[in-house]
């Protein structure tokens, strides 16, 4: 696991181009409001979005551990990741090792932070599972590529 996607950041690919050029107008139309500040912040450093394939551990002794495989481009895919239907007002920003999308529902503030969920299959049916209280918190959970515990690793913001 390299933590980076191929081709390298100095190369070009259709996926990289989509990741580096968010389609703000599409997101604004879907949300019926200006793009939340948290999304502009997250997609403002697209090089960081090329890093993937890592675990995130809930801080504070929480037992929650999730795998972030890939950040998604902010375009139609963020609204209908892999053809899946998200709740109204939701935006997908990443997926897990199964291709299940992580999404959040922006709150009404200009910054628009909101809770993070995972849309995945649970007990044979598609289900929405809560992951984190806010996208900002989720993005600051300690991350690592090791399969063991991340004890002693400090937060490494995405």
Secondary structure, 3 states (H helix, E strand, C coil): CCCECCCCCCCCCHHHHHHHCCCHHHHHHHHCCCCCHHHHHHCCCHHHHCECCEEEECCCCCCCEEEECEECCCCHHHHCHHHCCCCCCEEEEEECCCCCEEEEECCCCCCCCCCEEEEEEECCEEEEEEEECCHHHHHCCEEECCCCCCCCCCCCCC
